[in-house]
Amino acid sequence: MINIYSMTLKKLEDYFLSINEKKYKARQVYDWLYIKRVNTFDNMSNIKKDILEKLKTDYYFEKIEIIKCENDELVKKYLLKLSDDRTIEAVLMEHDYGNSLCISSEVGCNMNCSFCESGKIKKQRDVTSGEMVLEIMKIEEDIKSRISHVVIMGIGEPFDNYDNIVDFIEIVNNPFGINLGSRHITVSTCGIVPKIYEFSEFPYQVNLAISLHASNNELRSKLMPINKVYNIEKLMESIKYYLSRTNRRVTFEYIMLDKVNDKESNAMELANLLHGMNCYVNLIPYNETSRIPYKRSSKENILKFYDILKRYGINVTIRREFGGKISAACGQLKSSEEKV
């Protein structure tokens, strides 16, 4: 059986055609799932009983559960339990433009970035497209409000779960589904180059963010083992191809680590690397954890770094801080709860 929330509208239309039914019934099912938000086939009152019985034999309603929620000003961090009792995280951030939700794409992560709490939890499995959809729906149910923006930047490497990510985007972007604008969806990758090329042909105007965090191969390889497979030169080549195909600005995420990547020379090197590229840099104050020795750059050094990038003509922002009083680092709530 298949989780009904994993079905794109096109796949559900094909299903109805395969059982000799009209494909418009897929829209009826979508209306019950995403507008009326029912969680049983028996409540779909405008669909014939024999069709409902057939649906029951082929599909089921997946469920996820909120098992812990930490609150801080304008932010909530959720620990979610999946149907197999594995856990993931989602983070809700309130902005003046709406509610932004950072969701997880994998249970654990194999990228092993040295600064990341999630990397201490080895990948156990992919999060399915339907489970990602339910991350949104469960949080909307909890806050009794709509999620306006989604960032796939929680636990896991999205491009290591590419097919599920693509289906998830199709489901939540569909006007008969959750109806989330494609420009309100961001996918973040640490740099799986072949998938960046593939994503360049993706027909939706979804935002792409690159976890960069260093401006030379020696440092980036120490911080991010993926760089030993796809170095900065290969990464930049793929991003330039992406820009040529989409003409969409790319975001570079850069975590500020004290005495590691926050020197003036690092800023100048980064400015030279990104010169002339349609992009902006998001400087991220590091969330320290007890299990990882890195420290956050001082406010003074972050501002100096920012000023150098601005002076060299690079669009740059400093990420607004959320969750200072809770388990803010990605994977921190999960690892502290499970004592991994």
Secondary structure by P-SEA (a helix, b strand, c coil): ccccccccaaaaaaaaaaaccccaaaaaaaaaccccccccccccccccaaaaaaaaacbbbbbbbbcbbbbcccbbbbbccccccccbbbbbbbccccbbbbbbccccccccccccccccccccccccaaaaaaaaaaaaaaacccccbbbcccccccccccaaaaaaaaaaacccccccccccbbbbbccaaaaaaaacccccbbbbbbbcccccaaaaaaaccccccccaaaaaaaaaaaaaaccbbbbbbbbbbccccccaaaaaaaaaaaccccbbbbbbccccccccccccccaaaaaaaaaaaaaaccccccccccccccccccaaaaaaaacc
